[in-house]
Amino acid sequence: AQTLQVPLPAEGGASICRALDAYAYASALRVEKTDVWKTELQGSGLLPVGMGDQTVPWRYVCRLPGLEWADQYELGDRMRAAGLNVSHWYFPAHWMCGGYPGTLPGVERLAREVFQFWVDDSTTVDDIRTGARHIREILRGR
């Protein structure tokens, strides 16, 4: 297997140790923020995509059942216009590996229904509550 060998900067080891020391706190915040998204979006039509109790989420992942690509794109644009950090454009992986549309319908359905919202250090609980309010308004207007 090929690897990329790069030298560790002089302070690299110390930086890694600091990041590892902060990991427990940072991961707890991500889990907490994910729970806030889940609570704030209950009843909105968005359903959580479960990642398991022991995961540290990168984003809050949810889906809006029944969406088509165009609907997902329009809703994502409206969410961004309201100031939300949202990801939603994920091609089904098998399309990139020689698979054809229709071969994994569950994967394809999830790809056009999924939305992901930030839970990183730059996102506060107030940001999430405000964002969820905007999302509810957007979804009511569809």
C-alpha positions in Angstrom: 0.0 0.0 0.0 1.2 3.5 -0.8 1.3 6.1 1.9 2.1 9.8 2.0 5.1 10.4 4.3 5.3 14.0 5.6 7.4 15.2 8.4 5.7 16.1 11.7 6.1 19.8 12.4 8.1 20.7 15.5 5.0 21.3 17.7 3.0 18.6 16.0 3.2 16.1 18.9 2.1 18.7 21.4 -0.8 19.7 19.2 -1.9 16.1 18.9 -1.7 15.6 22.6 -3.8 18.8 23.2 -6.4 17.6 20.7 -6.6 14.2 22.4 -7.0 15.8 25.8 -9.9 17.9 24.5 -11.5 15.0 22.7 -13.8 13.8 25.5 -15.3 17.3 26.0 -15.6 18.0 22.2 -17.3 14.7 21.6 -19.7 15.3 24.4 -20.6 18.7 22.9 -21.2 17.2 19.5 -23.5 14.5 21.0 -25.4 17.2 23.0 -25.8 19.4 19.9 -27.1 16.4 17.9 -29.7 15.8 20.6 -30.7 19.5 20.4 -31.2 19.2 16.6 -33.3 16.0 17.1 -35.5 17.6 19.8 -35.9 20.9 18.0 -36.9 19.2 14.7 -39.4 16.8 16.2 -42.7 17.0 14.4 -41.2 18.9 11.4 -41.3 15.9 9.1 -37.5 15.4 9.3 -36.6 12.0 10.7 -33.2 11.3 12.3 -30.9 8.9 10.6 -29.6 6.9 13.6 -25.9 6.5 13.9 -25.8 4.6 17.2 -25.3 5.6 20.8 -21.5 5.3 20.7 -20.8 7.5 17.7 -19.4 11.1 17.7 -21.4 12.8 15.0 -19.8 15.0 12.4 -23.2 16.4 11.5 -26.8 15.9 12.6 -28.1 13.6 9.9 -31.8 13.4 9.1 -34.1 12.8 6.1 -37.4 14.0 4.7 -39.2 11.0 3.3 -40.6 11.2 -0.2 -38.4 13.9 -1.6 -37.2 14.0 -5.1 -33.8 15.5 -6.2 -35.3 18.8 -7.2 -37.3 19.2 -3.9 -34.1 18.4 -1.9 -32.1 21.0 -3.9 -34.8 23.7 -3.5 -35.2 23.1 0.2 -31.4 23.1 0.7 -31.1 26.4 -1.1 -33.9 27.9 1.0 -32.2 26.7 4.2 -28.9 28.2 3.1 -30.6 31.5 2.3 -31.9 31.5 5.9 -28.3 31.2 7.1 -28.1 27.5 7.8 -25.0 25.3 7.2 -26.6 22.3 5.5 -25.3 19.5 3.3 -27.5 17.5 1.1 -26.0 16.7 -2.2 -24.7 13.2 -1.9 -24.6 10.9 -4.9 -25.2 7.3 -4.2 -21.7 5.8 -3.9 -22.5 2.8 -6.2 -23.1 5.3 -9.1 -19.4 6.2 -8.8 -18.2 2.6 -8.9 -19.9 1.4 -12.1 -23.4 0.8 -10.5 -26.5 2.0 -12.3 -29.5 3.9 -11.0 -32.1 1.6 -9.7 -29.7 -1.1 -8.5 -29.8 0.0 -4.8 -33.1 1.8 -4.4 -32.8 2.3 -0.6 -29.4 4.0 -1.0 -30.8 6.2 -3.8 -33.9 7.2 -1.8 -31.7 8.2 1.2 -29.4 10.2 -1.1 -32.3 12.4 -2.3 -34.0 12.7 1.2 -30.9 13.4 3.4 -30.0 16.6 5.1 -27.0 17.2 7.4 -26.7 20.1 9.8 -23.5 21.2 11.6 -22.7 20.3 15.2 -19.0 21.4 15.2 -17.3 23.9 17.5 -18.5 26.9 15.5 -22.2 26.0 16.0 -23.9 27.0 19.3 -27.0 25.6 20.8 -28.7 29.0 20.1 -27.6 28.6 16.4 -29.3 25.2 16.3 -32.6 26.5 17.9 -32.7 29.4 15.5 -31.9 27.1 12.6 -34.5 24.6 13.6 -37.1 27.4 13.7 -36.2 28.5 10.2 -36.3 24.9 9.0 -39.8 24.5 10.4 -41.0 27.6 8.7 -39.4 26.5 5.4 -41.0 23.0 5.6 -44.4 24.5 6.5 -44.3 26.5 3.3 -43.6 23.6 0.9 
